Structure formats: structure tokens, C-alpha cells
Amino acid sequence: MLKIQEIRELIKLIDKSSIDEFTYEHEGNVISLKKNNAAVQPQQVVEAPVQVSAQKPEIVTEEKAPQQVSEQAAPKSEENYKKIVSPMVGTFYASPSPEDPLYVQPGDKVKENTVVCIVEAMKLFNEIEAEVKGEIVEVLVDNGQLVEYGQPLFLVKPE
């Protein structure tokens, strides 16, 4: 179960990102965060409801919440492509800093150990390697977007 400080950090990350909805599931516990008119409403699985305040995000708890994990599906013609997925929940960055060039873009060739992006989680910047040899076909997420564990980040045409 996430600690309240970790939940607050997730709320801040989502508030800064362009995503509207985020769901995290671990060991049968589900936290679902949704933006509505600049307000974030997290849902955490525990036993009793808790309300923070009228101006702050509301934490609603339930016995069970439906799993709402959405992935961007590749078009049917791209079934033979490999996906590079996020190994953690965090913020996706396509370059080391805003003034630096992108790690990779469509058309670039990658090897298994080629760094393709950074996923920042809890102020730690994790370099993500391709783990597949091939050509980047498509970047599936936007720079600065919050990503989930296992969410596809890139489509790669394997060699």
C-alpha cells in the first residue's frame, strides 16, 4: 500500500502532466486518479472513506474498484512490431533536458542497450533502454506525460 506522501506526490505529478486519468494497481489495491476541471480526484482501496477538504483533492476509498488500465493499441497492421514499455510509474521524458536533442525519434535505429527515454519516478531519473534491436516506428506518449507500469512507450520494427 502506498503511503500518503507517495499518493500526494502522484497527485502533484498528475496535476503537472497532460493526462486526465491514472490508475495504479498493486497486490489487489487500486488507486484511480482523475482530473476534472483542474481538480484531481484519487481513489484508494481501503476500508473507510476519507475526505480531505473542499479545495484539495478528494480521497475516496472503496472495498473494490474496477480495473481501468488503458493502453494505446497498435493498429492491426503493426502486430509484428515490438513495444518498449515503461518499467515503472512516472513521468516520461524524451530527452535528458529541454535544450538537448531527443534520445530517439521515428526512423532511428536502436540496439538492445540504446537509451530511448527517461522515466522520472519520485525524483529519480531512470534511463530506459530499448531491449530490442530495430527501428523506432512510433513514439506512443508525449514528453512530460505521466506513464503507468507496462504502458507502451515506443513501437519498434525488429531486425
N, C-alpha and C positions, 0 to 999 in steps of 0.2 A: 504494500500500500504506500502511495506517495505521501510525503509529509506536507503539511500545509504550506511551508515555504516553497517547496517544489511546485505545488499547484499554483501559487502566486506567480512564480517565475514563468510557468506555462501561460498563464493569463497575460502576462506582460509581453511574451513572445508573440502570442496570437494577436494581441492588440496592435503591435507594431507591424505585423505581416498583412498581406493582402488576402489571406484565406478567411472564409466566413464560418467554417465548421471544422472541428478537430475531435477525433475520438481516440482514446488510449485504452487498451485492454491488457491486463496483466493478472495472471492467476485468478481468473474469474471476476476481477474487479474492473469496472468500466468507468472512465471519466470522459464525458462528452462536453465540449465547449463550443458554443455558437455565438457569433456576433449578430446583434440586432440593433441597428441604428447606433453604432459605436459602443454598444454595451455588450459585454461578454457574459454569457450565462453558462457556467460549468455545471456538470452533473457528475457526482461521485457516488460510487456504490458503497454504502454503509447502512446502518440500521435506522437512524433517526434523521429527519430533515433539519437543516440548519440554514438560517437566513442571515446574511452579513449586514446589509443596510440598503436603503433605497437608492443611493447613488453608486455604491460599489457593486461589483458583480455578485450575483446570487448563486450560492452553492446549494444545489438541490440534491438530496440523496435518495436512493431508491433501493429496494431489495434486489431487483434485476433490471438491467437496461438492455434494450435490443442492440445488437452489434451493428454499427453503421460505418463500416470501413469501405470507403470508395476508392477505387484505383482507376487511373486513366487507362482504358483498354486500348491496345494497339489495333489498328484497322486489320480486317481479316487477311488482307494481302501481305501483312507483315508478321504472320505467325512464326516464320522461321528466324526472326530476329531474337537476339538475347536482350534481356533487360538488366541494366545496372540498377540495383535497388538500394535504398537507404538502409544502413545497418542500425539506425537509431532514430529516435525522435529528435528533431532540432530544426535549425534554420539553414536552408540551402544557399550557398554562395558559389557562383560560377567562376570567381577569380579570387586571388589572395587578398586584394584590396580594390577599392573602386577605381583607382587610376591604373591598375595593372591589367594586362590583356586576359581574356578568358582562358581557363585551363584547356578546354576543348570546345569545338563547335561542330555543327553538322559538316561531314566531309572529312574530318580529321581522322587519321589512323591512330589506333591505340594498341598498346600491348597490355599484358596482364598487370604489370606494375605501374602503368601510367596513371598519374593523379588526374582525376577528371573534375573534382569539385571539393568543396569543404562543407561539412555539416557541423554547425556550431550547436553544442548542447551544454547548457549550464556553464557558459563562458569558456568552454574548452573547444578549440578548433581542430576538428578531426579531418585529416586528408583522406578522401575516398579514392581507392584505386579501381581501375576498370575490371580487373579479374577475368577479362576475356580479351582475346586478340581479334581485332576487326576494325570496322569503320563506324564512326558515330553517324547515325541516321537522323536522330531527332533528340532534342532536349525536351523533356516532358514537364519540367517545372520552371517557374520564374525565379530570377535572382531575388533573394530575400524572402522567399516563400517558406512557410513552416511545412516540414515534411514529417510523415509518420514512419515508423519502423516497417520495412518491407515495401514501402512505396516506390514504384518505378521512377527513376530519375532520367535515364537515357535509354534509347533503343540503339543497339549495335548490330551491324551486319557482320556475323562472324566470318573469319577467313578459313 
